[in-house]
Every structure is written in structure tokens, then in C-alpha cells.
Amino acid sequence: MRLPRIGLTLRIVGVLVVLGIAVFPLYWMFVTALSGDSELFAAEARLVPDFSQFGVFIDALAEGKAATWLRNSLVIAAGTTILSIGLGIPLGYALSRFSFRGKVLMTVVLLFTQMLPEALMVVPLFALFRRFDLLDSLGGLILVNSAFVLPIVALILKGAFDGLPREIEESARVDGARPLTVLTRINVPLIAPSLAASAVIAFFHAWNEYVFAVTFIFTPETQPASVGIANFIGELGTPIQTVMAVSFLFTAPAVVFYLFVQKYVVAGMTAGAVKG
């Protein structure tokens, strides 16, 4: 009985070590934000937060533009997620269920788009956005982020649809269900884990995106948090406590969100991978 207990103890210790390594950067940002100027450059690092300095968080939200930046990031991420999922469902379903000329080529092209760096598309997209008056708008960022994340969402959902038995759709059609009803009321609920995984990928892509945001957004009121945080870095000085406070506020919601949905990500990424 001792060996199983020793193995369980080692696994628990290993999980705690990995968890500590993963959480420590977030904790270090929190401690640094609550440190005074003298403590930042002290010989010994401070590991316990000084909650008397908590005003730096209040100032960042009240006096600064952190609240606006976080709101813009949420709007961009939510819009990108909704648009990419809304377009990815019919695209993934078409690639899975229908046979048409150029289907294989389209799938390869969708996969190839993930190999293109964003920096390569900045100049042509900037000219295109200027022509259609999409610069300095959250809607423009939603469109460009959705364009880059849609291929991977469609391929994930295609794999999920491939794993569904066709007999389910045939039975529904025999009962008089229309094709759109079969898709929305039968197939979509069955691939919920893959939808959750796709939503997480789309959300985090838009939440962390920087290249397009810093290029297409000009006014501070429209900037997302990923760009706003970088504006604190100056030539003469950088308010480290403020940068860490805003970075913590930017990172913590995403970490908490991922902890709640990570099981769906694993289930969704493996859906359709095994047939039989």
C-alpha cells in the first residue's frame, strides 16, 4: 500500500510544482505593482505584496485609460469570437459534408493561411482599410482578426463534423427536418466541445493581438489593452508599478476564463481525430 501512496504523493507534488511555475509570473506582477520605488531596486526581492500600495490599481482604472482599454479588448475579442464562429460553422460543415470541385484545394489554402505572418499583411491591409474607412475603429480590428482566425476555426469544426455519424442527419431528414434545422438543432449541439475550443482560440487571438492593433488604431480611446500597456514605456522613464498593475488586470481575466474552459479545449481539439 505504500507504493501507490508514494506515487500519488509524487503526482500531487509534481502538479503543485507545475502550477506554481505557471502562476508565479502572475503573482510576481501583482507583488511588483504593490511595491514602492525603493523596494523595486532593493538587494532582496520582496515576495509578499504590500496592500497599502493598492491605490495603484484604483488610479489605473479611475484616472488612467486602463478601463477603456480593457473594454475595447473585450469588445474586439467578443466580436471576433462571434463572427469567426458564425462563419466557421457553415464553412466547416460544407467542407465536411459536401463534395465540390476545389474542396481539397480550399482546405489546403485554409491551412496555408496559418503560415503567413501578420506583419506580411500589414501594408496591403492598411491600404484596404483606408479605402473603406475602417482605420481607427474596433469593427476593423474585429474583421481582420476574424479573417486570420477563421481558417483554424473552420478546420477544427470540420474535424468535429467528420466525427458525427451521417445516420443522425438522415434520420432527422426522414422526420421532415430541413437542412438548416439539422445543422443548428442537431449537429451544432453535438459538437459543443469543439465550438468551445474554437471560441477560446478566437477569443485569445483577438485579446492578445498587437501588430494590427498598433497599426490600425490611432486614438487612445480606441486602443485595446495590448497597445495601451506599451504606451507606458517612455524614453525618460517607465512607471513600473502602473505597467504591472495594468498588465495584471489584462492577464488575470484571461487566465481565469481559460481555467474554466480548458477541459473543453482539450475535448474539442481531439474531437473527430479518431474514427471507427
N, C-alpha and C positions, 0 to 999 in steps of 0.2 A: 504493500500500500504506500510505501514511502516514495517509490519511483514516480507513480502518477502525480503525487502531490508535489514532488520536486519539479516535474515537468510543467505542471500548472503554474507553480510559483515563478519559474523562469519565463514562461509566456507572459504572465502578468507584468513582471519586471521589464521585459522587452517592450511591451505595449506602452508602459509608462515612460520608458526612456524615449521611444519614438514620439510619443505625444508631447513630452517636454521639449524635444528638439523642434517640433513643429510649432508649438505655442510660444516658445521663448521669444522669437522676434517680435511678436505682437505685444508681449508683456514688456519687452525692452523699450518699445516705442512709448508705451504708457508711462513707464518709470522715467524715461528721458523727458517727456513732456512735463512731468511734475518735479523736475529738478531745477535748482537755481543755477545762475551762471557760474558761481564758484564751484558747484558740485560737478558741473559738466567737465571741467578740466582738472579735477582733483586727481591725486595719485591713485586713490582707491575708488573703484566704481561703486555706485550706490545701487543696491538691489531691491530696496524697499521704497515704494512710492511715498512722496510727501504730499498728503492730501490737502495741506494748507495752500498749495500752489494750484489747486483745481480751477482757479479762475481763468487759467489759460484756455481751457475748453469753452468756458462761458464766453470769453472775449472772442474766440474764433468763430463762434456761432452768432453772437449778438452784434459785435462791431464789424467783424470781417465779412467776407463773402462766402464763407465755408458752407453755410446753409443753402445758399443759392447754387453753389457748385454741386453739392450733393443732390439737390433736387433735379438739376439738369442731367446729372449722371443717371439718376433713376428714370427720368423720362426717356432718355436715349436708350438705356438698357431694356426697359419695358417695351418701348416701341419696336426695337429691333427684334426682341423675342416674339412679340405678337405677329409682326409682319413675316418673319422668317418661318415661323411655324405655320401660319396661314397659307403661305405659298409652298412650303415644303411638303405638306400633306398631299395635295393633289399631284405634285411633281413626283414624289416618291411612289405614290400609288400607280401613276402612269408608267413609270419605269419598271415596276414590279408586275403589273397585271396585263399590260397591253404590249402587243408586238407591232412595231412600226419601223420603217426604214430609217436608219441612222440612230437606232436606240443604243447600240454599243458605243458608237462614236460620241453620242451625247454623254454617256456615263463616263467615258474616258476624259472628255473635256471638263466635266464637273470635277473629276479627281485632279486634273491638271491645274485647275484654278487654285488649288490649295498650295501649289508650289510657287506661285507668284508672290514676291514680297510686296507689301503695301507701298513701300517707297517708290517702286517702279511705276505705280499708277497715279501718283500724286499730281504730276503736271497735267496729264490729259484730263483727269477728273476735275482739276481746278478750272481748266478752261471750259469744261462742260457745265460745271456748276455756276460759273459766272454767266454763261449764256442763258441759263434757265433761272437765274436769280435765286439760287439755293445756298449761296455763301452766307455765313454768319447766321445759320438757322439750325435749330435742333432737328427739324424734319430732314434736312440734307444729310446730317450725320446718321440718322436712322436709315435712310435709303442706302448710303454707301456701306454701312456696317451690315445691313441685311444682304446686300449683294455679295459680300465676302463670306458670310457665314451660311448663306442659303445652300450652297453645294454640299457642305458636310452634313447639314440637317437633312437634305433630301436623300443622301446616301444612307444615313442612319435609318431613316424611316423606310427606305426601300428594303433594307435588310429585315426590318421588323415585319413589313407586309409580306415578304417572301416566306417568313416563318408561319404565316397563318394558313390553315387548310382552305383550299378553294371550295370545299364542300359546304362550309359555313355560308359563303356568299350564294352558292347555288340554291341552298335550302331557303334562304331569305327571298331570292328572286321567285322561287316556286310559290312562296306565300304571298307574292304580289308586291314586294318591296322594290322601290325604284333604285337605280344605281347610286344616286346621291344619298338616299336613306341608308343603303347598305354601307356606304363609306363612313358616314357621320355617326350612325347609331350602332353599328355592329363592329366595323373594323377599328375605328379610332379608339373606342374604349378598350379594345383588346391589346392595343399597342401603347397603353398609358405609360409604362416604364420607359419606352423609347422616346415618347413625347417629352417626358420629364428630363431625360438625358439631353435631348436636343435643346430644350428650353434653357437648361443650365449652361450649355456650351454657348448658345447665342447670347444669353444674359452676361456672362463673364467676358465674352469677347468685346461687347459694347461697353461694359463697365470699365475695362482696363485699357481700351483703345486710346492711343495718344497721337499717332502720326497724322491721321486725318483731322482729329480734333484741333490740334495746334496749327494746322494749315488752313482749315476752312472756317475757323471761328476767330473773330477779331475782338469783340467787345467782352469785357469781364462778366457782364450779366448773362451772357450766353455760354460761357465756358463751362465744361464739365470739371469735376474734381481732379481728374488726371492731369489736366492742363493747369488748373488753378494752383495746385500744390507746387508745380515747377516755378511759378511766378515769384515765390518767396525767395528763391535763390538769387542773390544780388552780387554785384562786383565788390561792394564795400562791406557787406555783412549779410548774414542769414539768421533770422530768428529761429534757432534750432527747436526751441520748445514749441513754438507755434507750428512749425513744419511737422513735428512729431505728433502734435495734438490732432491736426487736420488729417494726417496720414492714418492715425489710429481710427478716427471717425470714418475714414474712407474704407479702411480694411475690415474693421470689425463686422459691419453688417453683411459683407460678402462671405466672411468666414462662417458666421452663424447660419446664413442661408444655405451654404454648402453642407454644413454638418447635418442639416435636416433632410437634405435631398440626395446625399451621396449614395445611399443604397439604391435609389432609382437610377442614378448614373451608371453604376456597375451593371444593374439588371438590363438597362436599356442598351448599353454598348455591346452586350453579349447576345441580345435578342436576335434571333434569326441566324446566329453563327453556326448552329448545329441543326441539321435537318434529319428527319427519319422518324 
